Amino acid sequence: MPEVSRFFGILIRMYFDDHNPPHFHAIYAGNEAKVGIDPIILLEGKLPNRAVSMVIEWAALHQRELIHNWEQLRKDHPAERIEPLK
C-alpha cells in the first residue's frame, strides 16, 4: 500500500487494488480511518477529532491529486507523493 503523504504523525496511504468509492486510509496512533475523496467524508474507522480535522483539511487542499492517484492506482501505475499539511 503506497504511502502518499505524512504529516503531524498521520500516515496517508492508498491501496493498489482497492474497491470503490475512491478513498484513502489515514493512520494515526494505532487507529485507522477510511476517508472518501469525492465527497470528502469519513467512511469508516476512527481517529481522534483533531486528526480527523487535519485529514479533512489536507484532503480538501489536495482533492484533485487524490483523485489522480486513485485513477493511477486503478491502472496499476504508481501513486505520486502529495505535499503534507503544513
HTML snippet that shows the backbone in 3Dmol.js (N, CA, C, O; Angstrom):
<script src="https://3Dmol.org/build/3Dmol-min.js"></script>
<div id="view" style="width:600px;height:400px;position:relative"></div>
<script>
const pdb = `
ATOM      1  N   MET A   1       0.862  -1.170   0.000  1.00  0.00           N
ATOM      2  CA  MET A   1       0.000   0.000   0.000  1.00  0.00           C
ATOM      3  C   MET A   1       0.904   1.227   0.000  1.00  0.00           C
ATOM      4  O   MET A   1       1.616   1.468   0.975  1.00  0.00           O
ATOM      5  N   PRO A   2       0.886   1.998  -1.071  1.00  0.00           N
ATOM      6  CA  PRO A   2       1.769   3.156  -1.154  1.00  0.00           C
ATOM      7  C   PRO A   2       1.416   4.262  -0.157  1.00  0.00           C
ATOM      8  O   PRO A   2       0.250   4.590   0.068  1.00  0.00           O
ATOM      9  N   GLU A   3       2.457   4.808   0.418  1.00  0.00           N
ATOM     10  CA  GLU A   3       2.309   5.988   1.273  1.00  0.00           C
ATOM     11  C   GLU A   3       2.314   7.197   0.353  1.00  0.00           C
ATOM     12  O   GLU A   3       3.266   7.397  -0.400  1.00  0.00           O
ATOM     13  N   VAL A   4       1.258   8.007   0.404  1.00  0.00           N
ATOM     14  CA  VAL A   4       1.206   9.182  -0.464  1.00  0.00           C
ATOM     15  C   VAL A   4       1.535  10.469   0.274  1.00  0.00           C
ATOM     16  O   VAL A   4       1.893  11.466  -0.354  1.00  0.00           O
ATOM     17  N   SER A   5       1.417  10.463   1.607  1.00  0.00           N
ATOM     18  CA  SER A   5       1.780  11.649   2.381  1.00  0.00           C
ATOM     19  C   SER A   5       1.922  11.273   3.852  1.00  0.00           C
ATOM     20  O   SER A   5       1.484  10.211   4.294  1.00  0.00           O
ATOM     21  N   ARG A   6       2.553  12.185   4.595  1.00  0.00           N
ATOM     22  CA  ARG A   6       2.720  12.016   6.035  1.00  0.00           C
ATOM     23  C   ARG A   6       2.852  13.402   6.645  1.00  0.00           C
ATOM     24  O   ARG A   6       3.654  14.216   6.189  1.00  0.00           O
ATOM     25  N   PHE A   7       2.055  13.668   7.686  1.00  0.00           N
ATOM     26  CA  PHE A   7       2.135  14.964   8.361  1.00  0.00           C
ATOM     27  C   PHE A   7       1.629  14.819   9.791  1.00  0.00           C
ATOM     28  O   PHE A   7       0.653  14.115  10.051  1.00  0.00           O
ATOM     29  N   PHE A   8       2.303  15.493  10.707  1.00  0.00           N
ATOM     30  CA  PHE A   8       1.925  15.521  12.126  1.00  0.00           C
ATOM     31  C   PHE A   8       1.644  14.120  12.681  1.00  0.00           C
ATOM     32  O   PHE A   8       0.735  13.934  13.490  1.00  0.00           O
ATOM     33  N   GLY A   9       2.426  13.151  12.241  1.00  0.00           N
ATOM     34  CA  GLY A   9       2.270  11.778  12.716  1.00  0.00           C
ATOM     35  C   GLY A   9       1.156  11.001  12.035  1.00  0.00           C
ATOM     36  O   GLY A   9       0.913   9.843  12.377  1.00  0.00           O
ATOM     37  N   ILE A  10       0.474  11.617  11.076  1.00  0.00           N
ATOM     38  CA  ILE A  10      -0.610  10.964  10.340  1.00  0.00           C
ATOM     39  C   ILE A  10      -0.047  10.424   9.027  1.00  0.00           C
ATOM     40  O   ILE A  10       0.585  11.153   8.262  1.00  0.00           O
ATOM     41  N   LEU A  11      -0.283   9.156   8.781  1.00  0.00           N
ATOM     42  CA  LEU A  11       0.179   8.493   7.564  1.00  0.00           C
ATOM     43  C   LEU A  11      -1.011   8.351   6.620  1.00  0.00           C
ATOM     44  O   LEU A  11      -2.077   7.886   7.022  1.00  0.00           O
ATOM     45  N   ILE A  12      -0.824   8.753   5.363  1.00  0.00           N
ATOM     46  CA  ILE A  12      -1.870   8.645   4.347  1.00  0.00           C
ATOM     47  C   ILE A  12      -1.427   7.610   3.328  1.00  0.00           C
ATOM     48  O   ILE A  12      -0.355   7.720   2.732  1.00  0.00           O
ATOM     49  N   ARG A  13      -2.277   6.596   3.137  1.00  0.00           N
ATOM     50  CA  ARG A  13      -1.962   5.514   2.201  1.00  0.00           C
ATOM     51  C   ARG A  13      -3.141   5.252   1.276  1.00  0.00           C
ATOM     52  O   ARG A  13      -4.290   5.564   1.588  1.00  0.00           O
ATOM     53  N   MET A  14      -2.813   4.662   0.115  1.00  0.00           N
ATOM     54  CA  MET A  14      -3.839   4.213  -0.835  1.00  0.00           C
ATOM     55  C   MET A  14      -3.442   2.817  -1.293  1.00  0.00           C
ATOM     56  O   MET A  14      -2.271   2.556  -1.568  1.00  0.00           O
ATOM     57  N   TYR A  15      -4.427   1.914  -1.374  1.00  0.00           N
ATOM     58  CA  TYR A  15      -4.175   0.548  -1.833  1.00  0.00           C
ATOM     59  C   TYR A  15      -4.149   0.495  -3.353  1.00  0.00           C
ATOM     60  O   TYR A  15      -4.814   1.288  -4.020  1.00  0.00           O
ATOM     61  N   PHE A  16      -3.368  -0.454  -3.905  1.00  0.00           N
ATOM     62  CA  PHE A  16      -3.274  -0.612  -5.354  1.00  0.00           C
ATOM     63  C   PHE A  16      -4.584  -1.087  -5.960  1.00  0.00           C
ATOM     64  O   PHE A  16      -5.006  -0.569  -6.994  1.00  0.00           O
ATOM     65  N   ASP A  17      -5.229  -2.054  -5.341  1.00  0.00           N
ATOM     66  CA  ASP A  17      -6.421  -2.655  -5.939  1.00  0.00           C
ATOM     67  C   ASP A  17      -7.581  -2.569  -4.963  1.00  0.00           C
ATOM     68  O   ASP A  17      -8.176  -3.586  -4.606  1.00  0.00           O
ATOM     69  N   ASP A  18      -7.901  -1.368  -4.536  1.00  0.00           N
ATOM     70  CA  ASP A  18      -8.957  -1.177  -3.556  1.00  0.00           C
ATOM     71  C   ASP A  18     -10.299  -1.011  -4.262  1.00  0.00           C
ATOM     72  O   ASP A  18     -10.350  -0.775  -5.469  1.00  0.00           O
ATOM     73  N   HIS A  19     -11.355  -1.134  -3.521  1.00  0.00           N
ATOM     74  CA  HIS A  19     -12.722  -1.082  -4.042  1.00  0.00           C
ATOM     75  C   HIS A  19     -13.240   0.363  -4.052  1.00  0.00           C
ATOM     76  O   HIS A  19     -12.701   1.241  -3.378  1.00  0.00           O
ATOM     77  N   ASN A  20     -14.291   0.577  -4.827  1.00  0.00           N
ATOM     78  CA  ASN A  20     -14.959   1.879  -4.834  1.00  0.00           C
ATOM     79  C   ASN A  20     -15.766   2.045  -3.565  1.00  0.00           C
ATOM     80  O   ASN A  20     -16.112   1.035  -2.951  1.00  0.00           O
ATOM     81  N   PRO A  21     -16.083   3.232  -3.139  1.00  0.00           N
ATOM     82  CA  PRO A  21     -15.821   4.524  -3.764  1.00  0.00           C
ATOM     83  C   PRO A  21     -14.360   4.935  -3.579  1.00  0.00           C
ATOM     84  O   PRO A  21     -13.681   4.418  -2.693  1.00  0.00           O
ATOM     85  N   PRO A  22     -13.873   5.862  -4.409  1.00  0.00           N
ATOM     86  CA  PRO A  22     -12.497   6.340  -4.258  1.00  0.00           C
ATOM     87  C   PRO A  22     -12.258   6.856  -2.840  1.00  0.00           C
ATOM     88  O   PRO A  22     -13.034   7.651  -2.310  1.00  0.00           O
ATOM     89  N   HIS A  23     -11.168   6.384  -2.244  1.00  0.00           N
ATOM     90  CA  HIS A  23     -10.875   6.741  -0.858  1.00  0.00           C
ATOM     91  C   HIS A  23      -9.390   6.541  -0.564  1.00  0.00           C
ATOM     92  O   HIS A  23      -8.641   6.007  -1.382  1.00  0.00           O
ATOM     93  N   PHE A  24      -8.992   6.980   0.617  1.00  0.00           N
ATOM     94  CA  PHE A  24      -7.639   6.735   1.116  1.00  0.00           C
ATOM     95  C   PHE A  24      -7.754   6.327   2.576  1.00  0.00           C
ATOM     96  O   PHE A  24      -8.815   6.442   3.191  1.00  0.00           O
ATOM     97  N   HIS A  25      -6.650   5.852   3.112  1.00  0.00           N
ATOM     98  CA  HIS A  25      -6.597   5.416   4.504  1.00  0.00           C
ATOM     99  C   HIS A  25      -5.705   6.375   5.284  1.00  0.00           C
ATOM    100  O   HIS A  25      -4.599   6.693   4.848  1.00  0.00           O
ATOM    101  N   ALA A  26      -6.178   6.827   6.416  1.00  0.00           N
ATOM    102  CA  ALA A  26      -5.401   7.684   7.318  1.00  0.00           C
ATOM    103  C   ALA A  26      -5.120   6.884   8.578  1.00  0.00           C
ATOM    104  O   ALA A  26      -6.040   6.348   9.196  1.00  0.00           O
ATOM    105  N   ILE A  27      -3.858   6.802   8.958  1.00  0.00           N
ATOM    106  CA  ILE A  27      -3.438   6.025  10.116  1.00  0.00           C
ATOM    107  C   ILE A  27      -2.753   6.968  11.106  1.00  0.00           C
ATOM    108  O   ILE A  27      -1.871   7.746  10.741  1.00  0.00           O
ATOM    109  N   TYR A  28      -3.183   6.877  12.366  1.00  0.00           N
ATOM    110  CA  TYR A  28      -2.614   7.745  13.399  1.00  0.00           C
ATOM    111  C   TYR A  28      -2.754   7.070  14.756  1.00  0.00           C
ATOM    112  O   TYR A  28      -3.844   6.637  15.130  1.00  0.00           O
ATOM    113  N   ALA A  29      -1.667   6.981  15.483  1.00  0.00           N
ATOM    114  CA  ALA A  29      -1.645   6.481  16.862  1.00  0.00           C
ATOM    115  C   ALA A  29      -2.381   5.146  17.009  1.00  0.00           C
ATOM    116  O   ALA A  29      -3.157   4.961  17.947  1.00  0.00           O
ATOM    117  N   GLY A  30      -2.137   4.228  16.087  1.00  0.00           N
ATOM    118  CA  GLY A  30      -2.744   2.915  16.173  1.00  0.00           C
ATOM    119  C   GLY A  30      -4.185   2.844  15.688  1.00  0.00           C
ATOM    120  O   GLY A  30      -4.794   1.776  15.729  1.00  0.00           O
ATOM    121  N   ASN A  31      -4.735   3.951  15.234  1.00  0.00           N
ATOM    122  CA  ASN A  31      -6.096   3.992  14.706  1.00  0.00           C
ATOM    123  C   ASN A  31      -6.038   4.182  13.193  1.00  0.00           C
ATOM    124  O   ASN A  31      -5.075   4.731  12.658  1.00  0.00           O
ATOM    125  N   GLU A  32      -7.088   3.718  12.514  1.00  0.00           N
ATOM    126  CA  GLU A  32      -7.153   3.870  11.059  1.00  0.00           C
ATOM    127  C   GLU A  32      -8.562   4.261  10.647  1.00  0.00           C
ATOM    128  O   GLU A  32      -9.547   3.781  11.208  1.00  0.00           O
ATOM    129  N   ALA A  33      -8.640   5.139   9.662  1.00  0.00           N
ATOM    130  CA  ALA A  33      -9.929   5.557   9.117  1.00  0.00           C
ATOM    131  C   ALA A  33      -9.848   5.525   7.594  1.00  0.00           C
ATOM    132  O   ALA A  33      -8.801   5.786   7.002  1.00  0.00           O
ATOM    133  N   LYS A  34     -10.962   5.206   6.988  1.00  0.00           N
ATOM    134  CA  LYS A  34     -11.094   5.253   5.536  1.00  0.00           C
ATOM    135  C   LYS A  34     -11.847   6.540   5.214  1.00  0.00           C
ATOM    136  O   LYS A  34     -12.921   6.796   5.759  1.00  0.00           O
ATOM    137  N   VAL A  35     -11.266   7.353   4.315  1.00  0.00           N
ATOM    138  CA  VAL A  35     -11.817   8.672   4.002  1.00  0.00           C
ATOM    139  C   VAL A  35     -12.142   8.744   2.514  1.00  0.00           C
ATOM    140  O   VAL A  35     -11.281   8.508   1.666  1.00  0.00           O
ATOM    141  N   GLY A  36     -13.394   9.072   2.209  1.00  0.00           N
ATOM    142  CA  GLY A  36     -13.813   9.241   0.821  1.00  0.00           C
ATOM    143  C   GLY A  36     -13.197  10.489   0.218  1.00  0.00           C
ATOM    144  O   GLY A  36     -12.930  11.467   0.916  1.00  0.00           O
ATOM    145  N   ILE A  37     -12.973  10.443  -1.094  1.00  0.00           N
ATOM    146  CA  ILE A  37     -12.321  11.549  -1.786  1.00  0.00           C
ATOM    147  C   ILE A  37     -13.335  12.527  -2.385  1.00  0.00           C
ATOM    148  O   ILE A  37     -13.110  13.737  -2.355  1.00  0.00           O
ATOM    149  N   ASP A  38     -14.436  12.026  -2.923  1.00  0.00           N
ATOM    150  CA  ASP A  38     -15.425  12.896  -3.540  1.00  0.00           C
ATOM    151  C   ASP A  38     -16.813  12.328  -3.322  1.00  0.00           C
ATOM    152  O   ASP A  38     -17.268  11.501  -4.112  1.00  0.00           O
ATOM    153  N   PRO A  39     -17.493  12.748  -2.276  1.00  0.00           N
ATOM    154  CA  PRO A  39     -17.163  13.844  -1.367  1.00  0.00           C
ATOM    155  C   PRO A  39     -16.151  13.419  -0.310  1.00  0.00           C
ATOM    156  O   PRO A  39     -15.979  12.233  -0.030  1.00  0.00           O
ATOM    157  N   ILE A  40     -15.490  14.409   0.265  1.00  0.00           N
ATOM    158  CA  ILE A  40     -14.529  14.148   1.342  1.00  0.00           C
ATOM    159  C   ILE A  40     -15.336  13.901   2.608  1.00  0.00           C
ATOM    160  O   ILE A  40     -15.961  14.807   3.159  1.00  0.00           O
ATOM    161  N   ILE A  41     -15.307  12.651   3.053  1.00  0.00           N
ATOM    162  CA  ILE A  41     -16.112  12.252   4.198  1.00  0.00           C
ATOM    163  C   ILE A  41     -15.484  11.031   4.876  1.00  0.00           C
ATOM    164  O   ILE A  41     -14.906  10.175   4.207  1.00  0.00           O
ATOM    165  N   LEU A  42     -15.596  10.956   6.173  1.00  0.00           N
ATOM    166  CA  LEU A  42     -15.127   9.798   6.915  1.00  0.00           C
ATOM    167  C   LEU A  42     -16.066   8.643   6.615  1.00  0.00           C
ATOM    168  O   LEU A  42     -17.247   8.702   6.957  1.00  0.00           O
ATOM    169  N   LEU A  43     -15.556   7.585   5.977  1.00  0.00           N
ATOM    170  CA  LEU A  43     -16.386   6.450   5.589  1.00  0.00           C
ATOM    171  C   LEU A  43     -16.482   5.402   6.696  1.00  0.00           C
ATOM    172  O   LEU A  43     -17.559   4.869   6.963  1.00  0.00           O
ATOM    173  N   GLU A  44     -15.364   5.116   7.328  1.00  0.00           N
ATOM    174  CA  GLU A  44     -15.366   4.158   8.432  1.00  0.00           C
ATOM    175  C   GLU A  44     -14.075   4.274   9.215  1.00  0.00           C
ATOM    176  O   GLU A  44     -13.107   4.884   8.760  1.00  0.00           O
ATOM    177  N   GLY A  45     -14.074   3.683  10.393  1.00  0.00           N
ATOM    178  CA  GLY A  45     -12.906   3.748  11.256  1.00  0.00           C
ATOM    179  C   GLY A  45     -12.995   4.932  12.193  1.00  0.00           C
ATOM    180  O   GLY A  45     -14.007   5.628  12.261  1.00  0.00           O
ATOM    181  N   LYS A  46     -11.900   5.141  12.917  1.00  0.00           N
ATOM    182  CA  LYS A  46     -11.913   6.198  13.926  1.00  0.00           C
ATOM    183  C   LYS A  46     -10.518   6.773  14.111  1.00  0.00           C
ATOM    184  O   LYS A  46      -9.522   6.050  14.137  1.00  0.00           O
ATOM    185  N   LEU A  47     -10.476   8.082  14.237  1.00  0.00           N
ATOM    186  CA  LEU A  47      -9.273   8.828  14.573  1.00  0.00           C
ATOM    187  C   LEU A  47      -9.668   9.859  15.616  1.00  0.00           C
ATOM    188  O   LEU A  47     -10.844  10.205  15.724  1.00  0.00           O
ATOM    189  N   PRO A  48      -8.701  10.361  16.392  1.00  0.00           N
ATOM    190  CA  PRO A  48      -9.024  11.465  17.293  1.00  0.00           C
ATOM    191  C   PRO A  48      -9.567  12.652  16.493  1.00  0.00           C
ATOM    192  O   PRO A  48      -9.191  12.852  15.338  1.00  0.00           O
ATOM    193  N   ASN A  49     -10.455  13.440  17.114  1.00  0.00           N
ATOM    194  CA  ASN A  49     -11.103  14.560  16.419  1.00  0.00           C
ATOM    195  C   ASN A  49     -10.114  15.502  15.749  1.00  0.00           C
ATOM    196  O   ASN A  49     -10.334  15.923  14.614  1.00  0.00           O
ATOM    197  N   ARG A  50      -9.034  15.834  16.433  1.00  0.00           N
ATOM    198  CA  ARG A  50      -8.036  16.759  15.863  1.00  0.00           C
ATOM    199  C   ARG A  50      -7.405  16.160  14.607  1.00  0.00           C
ATOM    200  O   ARG A  50      -7.196  16.868  13.622  1.00  0.00           O
ATOM    201  N   ALA A  51      -7.102  14.867  14.635  1.00  0.00           N
ATOM    202  CA  ALA A  51      -6.520  14.202  13.471  1.00  0.00           C
ATOM    203  C   ALA A  51      -7.515  14.184  12.314  1.00  0.00           C
ATOM    204  O   ALA A  51      -7.129  14.418  11.169  1.00  0.00           O
ATOM    205  N   VAL A  52      -8.788  13.910  12.596  1.00  0.00           N
ATOM    206  CA  VAL A  52      -9.814  13.930  11.544  1.00  0.00           C
ATOM    207  C   VAL A  52      -9.875  15.307  10.901  1.00  0.00           C
ATOM    208  O   VAL A  52      -9.944  15.415   9.677  1.00  0.00           O
ATOM    209  N   SER A  53      -9.852  16.356  11.706  1.00  0.00           N
ATOM    210  CA  SER A  53      -9.888  17.723  11.177  1.00  0.00           C
ATOM    211  C   SER A  53      -8.721  17.994  10.242  1.00  0.00           C
ATOM    212  O   SER A  53      -8.898  18.584   9.176  1.00  0.00           O
ATOM    213  N   MET A  54      -7.532  17.565  10.637  1.00  0.00           N
ATOM    214  CA  MET A  54      -6.354  17.790   9.796  1.00  0.00           C
ATOM    215  C   MET A  54      -6.434  16.982   8.505  1.00  0.00           C
ATOM    216  O   MET A  54      -6.077  17.483   7.439  1.00  0.00           O
ATOM    217  N   VAL A  55      -6.897  15.742   8.590  1.00  0.00           N
ATOM    218  CA  VAL A  55      -7.016  14.896   7.398  1.00  0.00           C
ATOM    219  C   VAL A  55      -8.026  15.494   6.424  1.00  0.00           C
ATOM    220  O   VAL A  55      -7.772  15.533   5.221  1.00  0.00           O
ATOM    221  N   ILE A  56      -9.157  15.955   6.923  1.00  0.00           N
ATOM    222  CA  ILE A  56     -10.185  16.552   6.062  1.00  0.00           C
ATOM    223  C   ILE A  56      -9.654  17.841   5.415  1.00  0.00           C
ATOM    224  O   ILE A  56      -9.870  18.074   4.225  1.00  0.00           O
ATOM    225  N   GLU A  57      -8.971  18.660   6.192  1.00  0.00           N
ATOM    226  CA  GLU A  57      -8.381  19.893   5.647  1.00  0.00           C
ATOM    227  C   GLU A  57      -7.378  19.568   4.552  1.00  0.00           C
ATOM    228  O   GLU A  57      -7.397  20.180   3.485  1.00  0.00           O
ATOM    229  N   TRP A  58      -6.497  18.599   4.816  1.00  0.00           N
ATOM    230  CA  TRP A  58      -5.482  18.197   3.836  1.00  0.00           C
ATOM    231  C   TRP A  58      -6.150  17.672   2.568  1.00  0.00           C
ATOM    232  O   TRP A  58      -5.760  18.044   1.461  1.00  0.00           O
ATOM    233  N   ALA A  59      -7.156  16.808   2.724  1.00  0.00           N
ATOM    234  CA  ALA A  59      -7.838  16.223   1.567  1.00  0.00           C
ATOM    235  C   ALA A  59      -8.508  17.302   0.718  1.00  0.00           C
ATOM    236  O   ALA A  59      -8.496  17.221  -0.510  1.00  0.00           O
ATOM    237  N   ALA A  60      -9.084  18.300   1.358  1.00  0.00           N
ATOM    238  CA  ALA A  60      -9.728  19.384   0.613  1.00  0.00           C
ATOM    239  C   ALA A  60      -8.699  20.159  -0.219  1.00  0.00           C
ATOM    240  O   ALA A  60      -8.992  20.577  -1.339  1.00  0.00           O
ATOM    241  N   LEU A  61      -7.515  20.344   0.321  1.00  0.00           N
ATOM    242  CA  LEU A  61      -6.454  21.049  -0.394  1.00  0.00           C
ATOM    243  C   LEU A  61      -5.905  20.237  -1.570  1.00  0.00           C
ATOM    244  O   LEU A  61      -5.401  20.802  -2.541  1.00  0.00           O
ATOM    245  N   HIS A  62      -6.006  18.917  -1.474  1.00  0.00           N
ATOM    246  CA  HIS A  62      -5.358  18.037  -2.459  1.00  0.00           C
ATOM    247  C   HIS A  62      -6.329  17.069  -3.124  1.00  0.00           C
ATOM    248  O   HIS A  62      -5.932  15.986  -3.553  1.00  0.00           O
ATOM    249  N   GLN A  63      -7.589  17.451  -3.210  1.00  0.00           N
ATOM    250  CA  GLN A  63      -8.606  16.544  -3.751  1.00  0.00           C
ATOM    251  C   GLN A  63      -8.286  16.103  -5.185  1.00  0.00           C
ATOM    252  O   GLN A  63      -8.416  14.921  -5.504  1.00  0.00           O
ATOM    253  N   ARG A  64      -7.878  17.015  -6.035  1.00  0.00           N
ATOM    254  CA  ARG A  64      -7.540  16.657  -7.424  1.00  0.00           C
ATOM    255  C   ARG A  64      -6.399  15.644  -7.475  1.00  0.00           C
ATOM    256  O   ARG A  64      -6.447  14.685  -8.245  1.00  0.00           O
ATOM    257  N   GLU A  65      -5.383  15.860  -6.657  1.00  0.00           N
ATOM    258  CA  GLU A  65      -4.249  14.942  -6.639  1.00  0.00           C
ATOM    259  C   GLU A  65      -4.659  13.564  -6.120  1.00  0.00           C
ATOM    260  O   GLU A  65      -4.169  12.541  -6.599  1.00  0.00           O
ATOM    261  N   LEU A  66      -5.560  13.546  -5.141  1.00  0.00           N
ATOM    262  CA  LEU A  66      -6.059  12.271  -4.617  1.00  0.00           C
ATOM    263  C   LEU A  66      -6.845  11.512  -5.682  1.00  0.00           C
ATOM    264  O   LEU A  66      -6.682  10.302  -5.834  1.00  0.00           O
ATOM    265  N   ILE A  67      -7.692  12.222  -6.416  1.00  0.00           N
ATOM    266  CA  ILE A  67      -8.447  11.581  -7.499  1.00  0.00           C
ATOM    267  C   ILE A  67      -7.491  11.052  -8.563  1.00  0.00           C
ATOM    268  O   ILE A  67      -7.662   9.941  -9.066  1.00  0.00           O
ATOM    269  N   HIS A  68      -6.488  11.852  -8.899  1.00  0.00           N
ATOM    270  CA  HIS A  68      -5.488  11.415  -9.881  1.00  0.00           C
ATOM    271  C   HIS A  68      -4.779  10.146  -9.395  1.00  0.00           C
ATOM    272  O   HIS A  68      -4.615   9.198 -10.162  1.00  0.00           O
ATOM    273  N   ASN A  69      -4.362  10.123  -8.135  1.00  0.00           N
ATOM    274  CA  ASN A  69      -3.699   8.934  -7.602  1.00  0.00           C
ATOM    275  C   ASN A  69      -4.622   7.721  -7.632  1.00  0.00           C
ATOM    276  O   ASN A  69      -4.193   6.621  -7.981  1.00  0.00           O
ATOM    277  N   TRP A  70      -5.885   7.917  -7.267  1.00  0.00           N
ATOM    278  CA  TRP A  70      -6.847   6.805  -7.308  1.00  0.00           C
ATOM    279  C   TRP A  70      -6.909   6.219  -8.715  1.00  0.00           C
ATOM    280  O   TRP A  70      -6.857   5.002  -8.890  1.00  0.00           O
ATOM    281  N   GLU A  71      -7.020   7.096  -9.721  1.00  0.00           N
ATOM    282  CA  GLU A  71      -7.091   6.646 -11.113  1.00  0.00           C
ATOM    283  C   GLU A  71      -5.798   5.960 -11.547  1.00  0.00           C
ATOM    284  O   GLU A  71      -5.835   4.954 -12.255  1.00  0.00           O
ATOM    285  N   GLN A  72      -4.668   6.497 -11.126  1.00  0.00           N
ATOM    286  CA  GLN A  72      -3.380   5.878 -11.461  1.00  0.00           C
ATOM    287  C   GLN A  72      -3.270   4.474 -10.869  1.00  0.00           C
ATOM    288  O   GLN A  72      -2.868   3.535 -11.557  1.00  0.00           O
ATOM    289  N   LEU A  73      -3.623   4.336  -9.613  1.00  0.00           N
ATOM    290  CA  LEU A  73      -3.531   3.031  -8.957  1.00  0.00           C
ATOM    291  C   LEU A  73      -4.481   2.021  -9.587  1.00  0.00           C
ATOM    292  O   LEU A  73      -4.152   0.837  -9.667  1.00  0.00           O
ATOM    293  N   ARG A  74      -5.640   2.460 -10.032  1.00  0.00           N
ATOM    294  CA  ARG A  74      -6.595   1.558 -10.696  1.00  0.00           C
ATOM    295  C   ARG A  74      -6.035   1.040 -12.022  1.00  0.00           C
ATOM    296  O   ARG A  74      -6.454  -0.012 -12.504  1.00  0.00           O
ATOM    297  N   LYS A  75      -5.084   1.780 -12.614  1.00  0.00           N
ATOM    298  CA  LYS A  75      -4.444   1.376 -13.874  1.00  0.00           C
ATOM    299  C   LYS A  75      -3.114   0.673 -13.623  1.00  0.00           C
ATOM    300  O   LYS A  75      -2.336   0.452 -14.552  1.00  0.00           O
ATOM    301  N   ASP A  76      -2.856   0.323 -12.358  1.00  0.00           N
ATOM    302  CA  ASP A  76      -1.595  -0.318 -11.960  1.00  0.00           C
ATOM    303  C   ASP A  76      -0.371   0.567 -12.186  1.00  0.00           C
ATOM    304  O   ASP A  76       0.729   0.071 -12.430  1.00  0.00           O
ATOM    305  N   HIS A  77      -0.578   1.889 -12.100  1.00  0.00           N
ATOM    306  CA  HIS A  77       0.521   2.846 -12.170  1.00  0.00           C
ATOM    307  C   HIS A  77       0.844   3.309 -10.749  1.00  0.00           C
ATOM    308  O   HIS A  77      -0.025   3.259  -9.879  1.00  0.00           O
ATOM    309  N   PRO A  78       2.048   3.750 -10.504  1.00  0.00           N
ATOM    310  CA  PRO A  78       2.400   4.188  -9.146  1.00  0.00           C
ATOM    311  C   PRO A  78       1.688   5.480  -8.744  1.00  0.00           C
ATOM    312  O   PRO A  78       1.394   6.338  -9.576  1.00  0.00           O
ATOM    313  N   ALA A  79       1.428   5.588  -7.467  1.00  0.00           N
ATOM    314  CA  ALA A  79       0.856   6.815  -6.905  1.00  0.00           C
ATOM    315  C   ALA A  79       1.970   7.856  -6.750  1.00  0.00           C
ATOM    316  O   ALA A  79       3.141   7.514  -6.584  1.00  0.00           O
ATOM    317  N   GLU A  80       1.584   9.113  -6.806  1.00  0.00           N
ATOM    318  CA  GLU A  80       2.551  10.189  -6.628  1.00  0.00           C
ATOM    319  C   GLU A  80       2.447  10.725  -5.195  1.00  0.00           C
ATOM    320  O   GLU A  80       1.375  10.716  -4.590  1.00  0.00           O
ATOM    321  N   ARG A  81       3.565  11.182  -4.676  1.00  0.00           N
ATOM    322  CA  ARG A  81       3.568  11.798  -3.350  1.00  0.00           C
ATOM    323  C   ARG A  81       2.768  13.096  -3.388  1.00  0.00           C
ATOM    324  O   ARG A  81       2.767  13.813  -4.389  1.00  0.00           O
ATOM    325  N   ILE A  82       2.096  13.382  -2.295  1.00  0.00           N
ATOM    326  CA  ILE A  82       1.318  14.608  -2.173  1.00  0.00           C
ATOM    327  C   ILE A  82       1.887  15.401  -0.999  1.00  0.00           C
ATOM    328  O   ILE A  82       2.184  14.848   0.060  1.00  0.00           O
ATOM    329  N   GLU A  83       2.029  16.694  -1.209  1.00  0.00           N
ATOM    330  CA  GLU A  83       2.589  17.583  -0.192  1.00  0.00           C
ATOM    331  C   GLU A  83       1.836  17.439   1.138  1.00  0.00           C
ATOM    332  O   GLU A  83       0.607  17.369   1.154  1.00  0.00           O
ATOM    333  N   PRO A  84       2.564  17.397   2.229  1.00  0.00           N
ATOM    334  CA  PRO A  84       1.905  17.271   3.534  1.00  0.00           C
ATOM    335  C   PRO A  84       1.232  18.565   3.962  1.00  0.00           C
ATOM    336  O   PRO A  84       1.475  19.631   3.395  1.00  0.00           O
ATOM    337  N   LEU A  85       0.388  18.451   4.966  1.00  0.00           N
ATOM    338  CA  LEU A  85      -0.235  19.617   5.582  1.00  0.00           C
ATOM    339  C   LEU A  85       0.834  20.343   6.380  1.00  0.00           C
ATOM    340  O   LEU A  85       1.636  19.713   7.070  1.00  0.00           O
ATOM    341  N   LYS A  86       0.847  21.657   6.288  1.00  0.00           N
ATOM    342  CA  LYS A  86       1.869  22.445   6.996  1.00  0.00           C
ATOM    343  C   LYS A  86       1.235  23.272   8.077  1.00  0.00           C
ATOM    344  O   LYS A  86       1.929  24.003   8.784  1.00  0.00           O
TER     345      LYS A  86
END
`;
const viewer = $3Dmol.createViewer("view");
viewer.addModel(pdb, "pdb");
viewer.setStyle({}, {cartoon: {color: "spectrum"}});
viewer.zoomTo();
viewer.render();
</script>
